[in-house]
Amino acid sequence: MRYRPEIDGLRAIAVVPVILFHAGVGFFEGGFIGVDVFFVISGYLITSIILAELEENRFSFSNFYERRARRIFPALFLVMVVCLPFSISLFQPTELMSFWKSFVSAALFASNFFFWTETGYFGGVAELKPLLHTWSLAVEEQYYLLFPPFMLVAWRFKLPVIVAVLVLIFCISLASAQWGALYKPSAAFYLLPTRGWEILSGAFAAIWLSSNAVRSSNILAFLGLSLILTSIFTYDGSFGFPGLYALVPVLGTVLIIAAVTPASMVGRVLSSKIAVGIGNISFSLYLWHQPILAFLRHQFGYTLSLTTTVFGVVLTFVLSWLSWKYVEKPFRDRSFLSGRSIGLLSALLIGVFVAIGSVGIFNHGATYWISNSQRHMLETATSSPKRGECHTGGVHYLKPQDSCVYNGKPAGWAVFGDSHAVELAFGFGKVLAEKGIGVAHFSYSGCKPAWQNDNEPMYCRLWTEEVVDYIVSQETIQNVVITYRLNEALFGSHLSVWPEIPNSTDAEVRQKRWKALLDAIGYVRHSRKKVILVLQAPETPTDVQNLILEAPVEDGNVKGVTVDWWLRRSAFVRNGLKQIPDDVIVFDPASLFCAAEYCYAVKGVKALYFDNNHMSVEGAQLIATEIIRQLQ
């Protein structure tokens, strides 16, 4: 197959936005589409090689998979080994347990299944996982297991028949991707059936070019590059992927493959020394960037400073060049190591990695070094088991009539709000179970107070209004608990500025959200229902698991923030409580979670939180029990 330097330049266009996206650099919120570009390039290159070898009657499975092993395994295995000491030293037990599972999954090229079941891809906890990016390698490896055998079997038929079958598979995959992006976004993002059409797009380009020369076209080249760049600079995590939106960067990549030569204007850019140089080390860049950025976040906090970000990106390029020169290149040379040796060494290392990860998993994240009391605290730092089933969000949210009701219908209580309502609803359900009273659960992820507030996202606002109307219409519901992460909604997250007091929200936005909360309370109250406003529980400086392992344990208690810090953090809300009617019960979790000087993350060997702001099931049950006691 003829070498095309512009394809290496295209790899550079793919990998740099991915790195900057994960680094949190502004204007690159669509940088994740670099993976889609890689999928198309991979489909093109692999299909071109297979077609050429089939036409010359020299295709061999052993040679094909040997090339894949030489290309992927050495650098990947190096990065996985380097991740071990950093993960063991930086991660707390629950994070380490997750790492061991991802480590085993990555070794078996099944990490896309693991991350599908464990986490989403955009933001939050995902950016703290050093092996998150191996999901795309798993997708490609799974494709490599299916496509070559298909081509070998189908080769006895004419090429138009092969194309017809692939077009059918392409259409099914694209339709599945669009449906999944709307209804099962995590599965659609991570799994081969909904990603296959992107790789097949590259395969179609290869089939076309197998009998047609690349015809340089500046118009098509500019169009292709524009489609990719438009996606990078206008898309973000709210776009359904890999559905129809993904057609834009995929089509752009196909156009560049089919219509760019080094003689064209775009081709000259992509064939430049800088672009080709970055493209040459693009695989190592992709492998190194995620663990480097993840470990930096674990060490210095989720929001990286400019200096730390620059350091992480520069370190990524340095390590990538070293691993390309001293690992990738030597192992691709057959004189360096025979195909048989590559196969045996790969199998041996995969077995060793699976064994190492399994030991970590069976040792509960290797937490044998912690005390029994710490272990018990960690075990109580749990979220609601109904979080995945009953919590909603996005465009296709749970309708209020379809929401969870604990203890059976009809519901006598309703708990309503953002993600802080999840454990509280479950806690009320547990406390009221003995009385057989149903508790309706209404929670939407990240939805600030949005009742008749046009400033908030449309679907959050629609869900809020539908739920409030539904609660008012249900005669059996007599008690309504409303709760939000109010201080974050009004002033921003504390994590990026701790121990300072955050103030990153516009004053107008703050006032509209506060008014939306008051108006929603008033609307429900006028329907003659008892309204209980549960204020936000005091935040903790870091995740409760870190505090349990690092902070002093005093009589089964672990301190969180100081009362003084929390009073300053929540001053706006406390001052605004006088605007709430007297017949509305206002309950402040700080009355249970705080003492004279400190608010606690753990009390009586029981964790009150499962992260740095959400109450645990234990903490929520304490609140529910006290509220019901006061009502009685």
N, C-alpha and C positions, 0 to 999 in steps of 0.2 A: 504494500500500500504506500502510495506516494506521500511523503511528509508535507504537511501544510502548516507553515508557521502561523498563519492567521488563526488556526484552531487553538494553538497555544495562547495567542493573544485573547481569544474568546474565553479561555479558561481564566485569564486574569480578570476579565470583565465580570466573571461569575464569582470568583473567590474574594476579591477585595470588598464588595458590598456585604457579603456574608460576615466577614470579620468586623467591619464597621457597624453592622447591625447588632451583632452580639456585644460589641463594645459600648453600645448605647450612644453612638455618635448621631447627632441630629441630622435630619434630611436623608437618613438611610434606613427609615422605618420599613421600607420595602426590600431591604437588602437580602431578606430570606429567599427571594426569587432566584438568587444565584444557584441554589440547589436545583431548581427547575432547569436552569441552563445546563448544569452539569449532567442531569438526566438525559437531556437531548443529545449532548455531545457524546455521552457514553453509548447511547443507542446507535448513533451514527458510526462511531469507530468500531464497536463490536460487530455490527452487522456488515460493515465494509470488509473487515478481516474474514468473517465467516463466509461471505459471498465469494471473495477472491479464492479462498482455499477450496470451497466446494466446486467452483468452476474449474480448478486445476486438479480436482480429485485428490487432494492431499489434506483434507480436514481430519483432525484427530482430537478426540476429547482430552486425551492426556496432555497434548501440547497446548490446547486451549486453556485448560485449568492450571497448567504449569505457569503460563504467562500471567494469568490472573493472580496466582499465588506470589509470583515474583514482584508483581506490580503493587499489591495491596498489603500482604502480610508483614514484610520486614518493618516498614515505617509504622504501621498500625501497632504491631506488637511492642515496638520500642516505646511508643507513647503510652500504651497501657501499663508497661512496667514502670515508667516514670511516675505515673499517676498513683501508684501504690503507696509510697512513703508519704506523699503529701495528703492523700485522703485519710490515711491512718492517723496522721498527726493533727489535721485540721478539723476533721468531722466529728460531730457528736454521734452517739450510738445509732439513732434512727437514720441519720444521714449516711452513716457508714454501712448500715444494713442495706439501704437503697443502693449505695455504690457497689457493694459486693454482688447484688443481683444484676446490676447493669454490667458489671465486669464479666460475669458468666455469660450474660446475654450477648455482649459484644464479641466474646470469643467464639460463640456459636453462630454469629451473624443472625441473631434473632432479637436484637435490641429494639427494633421498631415495634415488636409485639410488647416488649416490656414497657417502653415509654408510652405506648398507646394506653395501656391499662393503668399506668401510674400517674402520668402528668400530661398537661398540655404542652405546647411548644413555645407560646408567646409569653415572655416576661415572667415575673414572680419566681417561684422556686425552680423553674426549668433552667434558668441561667446559672444556677448554682451547681448543676450536675456536670461533672467533667467529661462524661462520655455520652452526653446527649446527642452529639452530632453523628455518632456511629449508626444512628437509625437509617441514614441515607445509604451507607455502605451495605447495611443489611438488605435494604430494598434491592440494590443492584445485584448483590450476590444471589438473592432469591430469583431474580430475573435470569441470571446466568445459568441457574440450574434448569430453567424451563426452556429458554429460547434456543440454545444450540441443539438439544434433542429434537425440538419441533422442526428446526430448519433442516436437520439431517433427514428426518422422516419425510418432510414435505418436498424435499428437493427432487424426488422422483416425479413430482407433478410439475407442470409448467409454472413459470414465475407469476403469470396473472392469477393463477389459482391461489398461490401463496399470498399474494397481495390482497386478494379478496377475503381470505380468512383473517389476515392481520387487520384489515379495515373493519371487519365485524368485531374483532376483539377490541380494537381501538374505540369503536363507538360504545360498546358495552362498558368499557373502562371509564370513558369520559362521562357517560350518563351516570355511572355509579359514583364518580367523583363529585359531580354536581349535586346529586341527591345527598351524598354523605356530607358535603360541605354545609348543607342546610340542616341536616337532621343528626348526623353523627360526625361532627367536625374532627374530633381527635382520631377516630379510626380512619377517616378519609385522608387525613394528613400523613399518617404514618405507614399505611399498608400498601402492598404492591398492587392489589386489584384496582385501587383508585389512583395509583401513580404510574401504572403500566403504560397508559396512553402517551405520557410524556416521553418515555424511553422509545416507544414505538414511533413517535414523531421523528426522532433521529434515525430510526431504522428505515422509514420511508424515504428520508433524504438520501440515505446510503443506497437504497435500491434504485432510486432515480439516477443518482450519479454513477452507478455501476455501468450504465449504458449511455450516459450523457455527460459531456464535459462540463466543468464549472464555467458558467458564462458570467463574466464580470458585469455587474450592473450597479452603477453608483446609486440609482434610485432605490432599488431593492435593498442595497446594503445600508443606505441611510435610513430607510424605513425599518429594517430589522433592528439596527442599533437604537433607533428612536423608541421602538416598542419596548426594548429591554430597559433602557434608561428611564422611560416614563413609568414603568412598573416599579423600578427601584425608588424613585423619588415621590411617587403618589400613593403607592399601596401601603397598607399597614396590617397589623394582626387582625383587624376586624373584617378584612376581606375574606370571603369564603374560598378556602384553598384545600385541594387543587381542583376546584370546579372551573366554571367558564372563565373566571378572571385569569386563571393560569394560562389560558390560550394566548394571551397577549405576549408574555415573555417567551413562551414556547414557539409561537409563530415567528417572533423576532429572531430567535436562535436558528430556526430552520432556514430563514431567509439569508442569514449571514453564511451559514454552511453552504447553501446552494448558489449564492451569487457574489461571493467575495473571493478575490484573488489578491496576491501581494501587489498587483499592478493598480488596483482600484484605490480610491482615496481612503475609504474605511480600511481596506486591506493593508495599506501602508502604515496606518496607525496600529492595527492589530499585529502587524509583522515587525514592528519596531523592536529594538533590543530590550527596552524596558518591559514592554508587554509580553514578549516571548520569555524573557527571564522570569517574570512573575508567574507566567503560565507553566514554565518548567517545574517550578517548586510549588505549584498550586495544591497538589495532593498533600504535601507536608504542611503547607499553610493551613489547609482545612483541618488536618489532624491536630495541629498544635494549638490553634487559636482558642478553641472552646475550653480545654482544661486550664490553660494559662489564665484566661479571664475568669473562669469559675473559681480557681484557687485565690486569685487576687480579691475577688468579692468576699470569699470566706475570711480572708485575712483583714481586709480594710473596709468592709461594708459593701452593701449591695450597690449603692450609687458610687461609682468610681470617680475620683477626682481627675482633672485633665492630665495631671502629671502621671498618675497611675495608669490611666488609659493609654497615654503615649508610650509609657514603659512597656505595657502589655503587648501593644501592637509591634513595637520594635523588637521585643524579645521573641515574638512569634516569627518574625521574618528571619532573625538570626538563627534560631533553632531549626527553622524550616530549611534554610540553605545548608546548614550542617548535615541535617538528616538526609536531604536530597543527595548531597555530594558523597557522603560516607556510608549511607545505608541504602537509599533507593538505587543509585547508579550501580554500585558493585553487585547487588543482588539481581539486577536485570541482566548482568553479563553471565552467559552460560559457562564461560571458562572459569568463573569464580566459584560456582557451585552447580553441580549437576542437577538435572530435573528430579532424579530419584532422591537426592539428598534434600532438595527443597521440599519435596512431598513428606519425607520422614520427619524433617525438622518442624514443618508446619503442624503435622499431626501431634508431635510430641509437645510443642508449645501450647497448642489448643488444649490438650489434656492437662498440662500443668496449670494453665490459667483457670480451667474449670475446677480443678482440685483446690487451688488457692481460694477462689471465690466461694466454693462450697463450704470450706472450713470456716470462712468468715460468716456465712449465712447460718450454719449450724451452731456457731458460737454466739448467735444473736447479735451480730454486728461486732463481735470480739469485745463484748462489754464485761468480760469476766473480771476485769480489774476494778470495777466500781463496787461500792458497798451495797448491801441489801436494801438499805433505806433509799439510796439513790435509785436503785433498780425499781423499787416500788413507785417512787415519784415519777420516773420516766414512764412506767406502765400506766399511770393515771393521767398522763398528758395526752388524752385522746379526744378526737373529734367525734361528732355524731356518726353512728353507723348508717344513718339515713341521709347523710350529706349528699352522696352521689345520686340517690334516688329522688330526694325531695327538694333539693336546692335547684334553682333554675337560673336562667340567664340567656342572653343572646336574642336573636330574631325570633326563633321558634321556642318561646318560653312556655312553661306549663301554664295552661289556663287555670284560673282560680277554682273552677268546678272540678278540675282534675288533680288538684293539689292533695298532698298527703293529709290524712286525718288520723291521728294516733288514738288508740283505744276504741275505734269504731265510731261510725256516724250515728246520730247527728252530733256536730261539734257544739260544745258549750263555751269553749274558749277559742281564741284565734291569736296567733303570734305572727307579727307582720314586720318586715323591714329588709335590711340588706343581709350580708352573710353573717352578721352578728346575731341574727334571729334563728339561725340553724340549730345551734346547740341549746338555745333557750327554749325553742319549741319542743325539742326532744326532751329537755329537762322537765318542762311542764307536763309533757305526756307521761313521763315516768312517775312524777309525784301524784298526778291525778288518776293514774291507772287503777289504784285500789278503789276509788270511788266510781269508776266506770264512766268518767267524764271525757268526752272526745275533745281533742285539741287539734285545730286546723293549723297547718304550717304553710306560711307564705313568705318566701325569701328569694331575692333576686341578687345575683352576684354584682358587687360594686355599684349598686344603684343608690345614689344619694337621695335625700328627700326630694321628690319630684312631683308631688301632687299639684297639678295645674301650674307647673313650672316649665315654661317653654325653653329655658336654658339647658335643661338636661337632655341626654340622648333620647331619641324618639321612643325606642322600645322599652326603655326603663320607665319613661313617663306613661306610656300606654299600659304597661303591666301594673304600675302603681294605681292608676285610676280604675282599672278593671277590678283589682283586688279590693280597693276601698269600697267601691260600689257593691261588690259581691258580699263583703262582710256586713255592710249596712242592710243588705236585702235579706240576710239570713236571720230569721227570728230566733232560732235556737242559740245563736251566739250572743252571749250576754257580757262576756269579759274579753276585752281586746288589748293585747300587749303590743306596744309599738317600741321598736328599738333600732338604733342605727349606730354605726361608728361615727358618732357626731363630731368629735373633735378633729378627726381626720378629714371629714367632709367639709368642715368649716375653716380649717387652718392648714391642712396638709399632713403628710406622714411625718412621724417623729424620727424614723430610722435614719434618714440621711443627715439629720442635724443634731441628734442626741450628743451631749446633754442640753443643747440649746432648746428653746421653745420654738416650734415651727410656726411660720407665718407666710405660707406660699400661695394662699388662695386670695383671689381678687375680692375686695370688700363687697362689691355689688353681687358677685356670685354667692358670697357668704350670706348676705341678707336675704337673697331669694330662697336659698335652701332653708334657712331658719323659718322664714314665712311659710314655705311649703309644709314644713313639719307642723307649725301651729295651725295652719288651715286644715290639714288632714286630721289632726286631733279634734279640732272643732267640728268637722263634718261628721266624724264617727260619734262624737259625744252627743250631737243633736239627735242622733237616732236612738237615744235613751239606752245606750250601752255603756258599761263601765270601762273607762280607758285607763290603762296603766302604762305610763312612759318609763321604760327602763333605760337609764343613762348608760353611756359607755363605761365599761370597766376600765380601771387604770391600765395603761399600757405598760409593758416591761421593756427594759433597755435593749434586750436581745431575746431570742427565742428561749422559752422556759427551759428547754433541754440544756442549752448552754449554761444557764444560770445554775441548774441543778448540779452540773459537773464542775463548775468553776467557782461559784459563790459559796461562802461558809453556810453550813447547815446548823441552825440553832433550834434545838428542841423540835425537830421535824419541820421547821419553817425555813423558807428561802426568801430573802428580801428582793423586792423589785425596785421601783422608783421611790424617791422620797415623797412624803406627803406634800412638802412645799412645792416640789416640781409639779406634782399632779394638780395642786390647787391653781398654780399659774397656768398650766396647760388647759384646764377646764373652766377658767374664769368666765369666759364669754357665756358659756352654757349656764353656769350657775347664776350669773347675773340676769340671764334671760328667763329664768324659771318663774319670775313674778308675772310674766305675760300669760302663764298657763292657768286656766280656771282652777278654783280651789277643789272642785269635785273630781279633778283628774289626779290619780295617785302617781306621784313621781318617786321612783325608787332608784337610789344611787348605790351601785355595787360596792363603791368605796367604803360604805358603812360596814360591810362585812369583810372586805379584802384588806383594809388598812387599819393600822394602829396609830399610836401618837405620832411617830416619826416616819414610819415606812409603810408602803403598800406591799403586800406579799405576792410572790409568784407561786409559792407553795405554802399551804397551811396544814398542819397535822399530817404531814407526809403525803398529802394529796395535792397534786398540781391543779392550780386554778385555771390554767391556760393550756392550750396545745401548741401555740406559737408565741408571738410577741404582742398579740392584741385580742385574739379570739378566746373566749372562755372555753375551758374543757367541759366535758359532760359533767364532771364532778363540780366544777365551779357553777355551771348553769343550774344544776339541781339545788345547790345551796340557795341561789337567788330565788328559784321557783318556790322552794319550801318556805322561805321567809315571807314572800309576797302573799302566798295563800294563808299563812299563819296570821298575817296582819289583817287580811280581809275577814277572816273568821272572828 
